[in-house]
Amino acid sequence: MLIGLFLLPTRSATAQETVEIRVVAILATSEHDRIDPRLKELAEQVRRKHPEWTGFEVAHQNRGKLRQGTPEKFRLVGDAFAEVTWKGFDPDGRTVLSVVLPTLDEFTYSCACTKFLPVVTHHRTESGKRLIVALNVQPCQKEVDKEPPD
């Protein structure tokens, strides 16, 4: 019976099957000054570099689960999609994503917990609005290895 306990698999960081992702498509414009209240902080940050953008609105929101190594597509606006792949965890326990967005090359980054990463793309809608994509993943820390009971 004791031998069986030693053969039981332990749960490790690599055993985590999925992480949850949120992908938000945001449109920026200089044609109005309405800012979705949820985007107030983001708008302030983006306007430091692009002061001509005065209006910010959420165009589409996605929520899904990612399996490690399996790319998933998320609709943004029109025929534009984001492709996101969960690469696992970095040595500090942050979630690592590989992302492909319209008009941008593929990039990989480690996610900070509870924070959205906003990415300004060069994609414009038919009405001339600029696409910003905000990404958030949970959990952002790997689970601690657990020892089997004595």
C-alpha positions as CSV (number, residue, x, y, z in Angstrom):
1,M,0.0,0.0,0.0
2,L,2.8,2.4,0.8
3,I,4.4,1.7,-2.6
4,G,1.2,3.0,-4.3
5,L,1.5,6.4,-2.6
6,F,4.9,6.9,-4.1
7,L,3.7,6.1,-7.5
8,L,0.9,8.7,-7.4
9,P,1.6,11.7,-9.7
10,T,2.1,15.0,-7.9
11,R,0.6,18.2,-9.3
12,S,3.1,20.5,-10.8
13,A,3.1,23.8,-12.7
14,T,3.2,21.9,-16.0
15,A,0.1,19.9,-15.0
16,Q,-2.1,23.0,-15.2
17,E,-4.3,22.3,-18.2
18,T,-5.7,25.8,-19.0
19,V,-5.5,29.5,-18.3
20,E,-8.4,32.0,-18.8
21,I,-7.9,34.8,-21.2
22,R,-9.7,38.0,-21.9
23,V,-9.2,39.8,-25.2
24,V,-10.8,43.3,-25.6
25,A,-11.0,45.2,-28.8
26,I,-10.9,48.9,-28.2
27,L,-11.4,51.6,-30.8
28,A,-9.7,55.0,-30.6
29,T,-10.8,58.0,-32.6
30,S,-10.3,61.8,-33.0
31,E,-13.9,62.2,-34.1
32,H,-15.5,62.5,-30.7
33,D,-14.4,62.8,-27.0
34,R,-16.5,60.1,-25.4
35,I,-14.5,57.7,-23.3
36,D,-16.0,54.5,-21.9
37,P,-15.6,54.8,-18.1
38,R,-13.8,51.4,-18.1
39,L,-11.2,52.8,-20.4
40,K,-10.4,56.0,-18.5
41,E,-7.0,54.9,-17.3
42,L,-6.0,53.3,-20.6
43,A,-7.1,56.4,-22.5
44,E,-4.9,58.6,-20.3
45,Q,-1.9,56.4,-21.0
46,V,-2.5,56.1,-24.7
47,R,-3.1,59.8,-25.1
48,R,0.4,60.6,-23.8
49,K,1.7,59.2,-27.1
50,H,-1.3,59.9,-29.3
51,P,-2.9,63.1,-28.0
52,E,-5.1,63.4,-31.1
53,W,-7.1,60.4,-30.0
54,T,-9.9,61.8,-27.9
55,G,-12.6,59.0,-28.0
56,F,-12.2,55.4,-26.7
57,E,-14.8,52.7,-26.9
58,V,-15.0,48.9,-26.3
59,A,-15.9,47.3,-29.7
60,H,-15.8,43.6,-28.7
61,Q,-14.9,41.4,-25.7
62,N,-13.8,37.8,-25.7
63,R,-13.3,35.4,-22.9
64,G,-11.9,31.9,-23.3
65,K,-9.6,29.2,-22.1
66,L,-6.1,28.5,-23.5
67,R,-4.4,25.1,-23.5
68,Q,-0.6,25.2,-23.5
69,G,0.9,25.2,-27.0
70,T,-2.5,25.4,-28.7
71,P,-3.2,28.7,-30.6
72,E,-6.7,30.2,-30.3
73,K,-8.3,32.9,-32.4
74,F,-10.4,35.7,-31.0
75,R,-12.6,38.1,-33.1
76,L,-11.7,41.7,-32.7
77,V,-13.5,44.0,-35.2
78,G,-14.7,43.3,-38.8
79,D,-12.5,40.5,-40.2
80,A,-9.6,41.2,-37.8
81,F,-8.6,38.5,-35.3
82,A,-6.1,38.0,-32.5
83,E,-4.2,34.7,-32.3
84,V,-2.9,33.8,-28.8
85,T,-0.9,30.8,-27.7
86,W,-0.2,30.1,-24.0
87,K,3.5,29.1,-23.7
88,G,3.4,28.1,-20.0
89,F,5.0,29.9,-17.1
90,D,8.3,31.7,-16.9
91,P,10.8,31.1,-13.9
92,D,9.0,33.8,-11.9
93,G,5.6,32.1,-12.3
94,R,4.2,34.6,-14.7
95,T,2.1,33.4,-17.6
96,V,3.8,33.6,-21.0
97,L,1.8,34.3,-24.2
98,S,2.7,34.5,-27.8
99,V,0.4,36.9,-29.7
100,V,-0.3,37.8,-33.3
101,L,-2.4,40.9,-33.9
102,P,-3.5,42.6,-37.1
103,T,-0.6,44.7,-38.7
104,L,1.9,43.5,-36.1
105,D,4.6,40.8,-36.0
106,E,4.2,38.0,-33.5
107,F,5.5,38.9,-30.0
108,T,5.9,37.0,-26.8
109,Y,5.5,38.4,-23.3
110,S,5.1,37.5,-19.6
111,C,1.8,38.7,-18.1
112,A,1.5,40.7,-14.9
113,C,-1.3,39.5,-12.6
114,T,-4.6,41.4,-12.8
115,K,-3.2,43.8,-15.4
116,F,-4.3,44.2,-19.0
117,L,-1.6,44.7,-21.6
118,P,-2.8,47.3,-24.1
119,V,-1.3,47.0,-27.6
120,V,-1.8,49.8,-30.1
121,T,-2.0,48.3,-33.6
122,H,-1.8,50.0,-37.0
123,H,-5.2,48.5,-38.0
124,R,-7.9,50.9,-38.9
125,T,-11.6,50.2,-39.3
126,E,-13.5,51.2,-42.4
127,S,-14.6,54.4,-40.5
128,G,-10.9,55.2,-39.7
129,K,-10.9,54.2,-36.0
130,R,-7.6,52.8,-34.6
131,L,-7.6,49.3,-33.0
132,I,-6.1,48.8,-29.6
133,V,-6.2,45.3,-28.1
134,A,-6.1,44.7,-24.4
135,L,-5.0,41.2,-23.1
136,N,-5.4,39.7,-19.6
137,V,-4.7,36.1,-18.4
138,Q,-5.5,34.4,-15.1
139,P,-3.9,32.7,-13.2
140,C,-0.7,34.5,-13.6
141,Q,1.3,32.5,-11.2
142,K,2.1,28.8,-11.4
143,E,0.7,26.5,-8.8
144,V,3.1,25.4,-6.1
145,D,4.2,21.7,-6.3
146,K,2.4,19.6,-3.7
147,E,4.0,16.7,-2.0
148,P,1.9,13.6,-1.5
149,P,0.6,13.0,2.1
150,D,2.8,10.8,4.4
